[in-house]
Amino acid sequence: MSVTKARQELHRHGKTGNWRFKGLMLAAMSGSDITPGDMAKAWPKPGQKSDYRFLSRHQTRDPEMEMDARIVGEEGSSTHRMLRDHKSVDVGGDVKFLSNTEPVELGDGSLGSHKDGFIKRMLFAGTSREEVDTLFRNELLDVVMEGAQARQIARNHANVMSVNTPRGDVPVAEDDEFARRVGEGSAIRDDRENYTTVPYDTVKFGQGARITDEMIDTANIPAIERQIQRVGRSVENAINREWLTTVVDDADDDNTVTIDDSADDPGYDALNRAYGAVDEQDFRPDTFITHPQYRTELYSDNALRFANRAGSDEVVRDRVFDPLLDMEHAAASGRTYDSANGEEVFGFTDENDVGAVAYDSENVHVILYAPNGNDIEIKDYEDPIRDLNGMNARIHTTTIYTQQRSAAKIEQSA
C-alpha cells in the first residue's frame, strides 16, 4: 500500500475526532492494509505547517496547536521509558523523514518531546510493538476523555477535588468571624481557626465498550472511535448522577421553598425565594439546577418570552433576573437523578417533588479518586490494539456538601 493512500486515509479520518488515535489504529490493526512504515511517511512533520493543513476544517482541533503538541512522560512511566530510549530506536534508512525532536529534561524527572516527531519514529520502528502500544494507549485515553468532555455538567458547577485515597475527610472551616476591638497596647488574642471535617467515600463505576470482532477485523475506525467515546460519556454521566442526587437529597430542608401558584410568575418567584433562603444563611448561591418540568414553569414567565422574541436580553438583565445575575443555570435531565437510590423525587408534577435547587458551588464538592493522575482510567491491556473488544473504563467518585445550609430546594405545592 502506497504512502499516498496512507496520507489520504489519515486526512479523511482527520476531519473529526482524534486523528492520531485513528492513524495509529490504521497502522497497527490486523484488518488494515496500511503498513506502519507508510503511515510514518504520511504522518505530519513537526514544524511543517502544510502537513497540518488537513485539520483546518476540524471543529475542535487547531492546526497550529496540533503542530506544537507535546508528549510528556513522568519518571517511572512507560512513556518515560520510551522517551529515554528514543535514540536507540532503529528506524533503518528512514532517518531522512524524521525531524530533530530529541527528548528534553523538564526539571522534575520528566521527559518531553514533540508528539508527532516521536510518533513518526515509533512507527518507523514497526518491530517495536511495546512502544506503539504505549502510544496507542495514550491516545485511547484521550478519546475516552473527549467523550466525557461532551457530558461535563457536574465538573462545571461544583468544586472538583482530586484525591489520592478512595475515602477520607474534607476539612470545613468555621463560619466567618469578625475581629475583636482591641485597646492600644493590649495583646491580640491568638485564636487559631477551628476545623471540623466531612467524610467522603467514593464509589466505583465502570463501563465497557461495544466493540465487535468484525469492527476490528475490518478496521472500522469511525465505529470503534464512537464506541470508545460512548464509554467516556457513560462514566462522566456517573459523575453527573452522583452530583445531582447529592445536591437534591442533601440540601438543607429548612431552606426549602414551595412554589406559589398565585404569584404572577411562580417559577421566578420560587427561584428568587430560594436565593434569599440561602443568602440569609450567609452564603451566596451562584448556581441553580432545574428539572425539565420546572424549566417549563420558569420560562413561561411573560418577560422571558418577550426577551426571547425580541432577540435581546436587556429585560432579563435589567428587570426579571436582577437578584439572580450571578447564578449559573445547570439544566439537568430527569434521567440523571438516581431515582432507584435517591431520597427525593426529582420532577415537578406532584406535591413535594423537587424541581430545582439553588446553591453555593464552593460548598458542593465533586470528589474524584485519581491515584495515577487520571480520574478516568482505562483497563491496562497487555495488547491494547488487539484487545479493543474488551476495552473498559472506570471512575471512583462521590459528591458531598461541606455546608448543607448553602443550598435550597424548590418543591411543588399541593
Order of alpha helices (4+ residues) and beta strands (2+ residues): alpha-alpha-alpha-alpha-beta-alpha-beta-beta-alpha-alpha-beta-beta-beta-beta-alpha-alpha-beta-alpha-beta-alpha-alpha-beta-beta-beta-beta-beta-beta
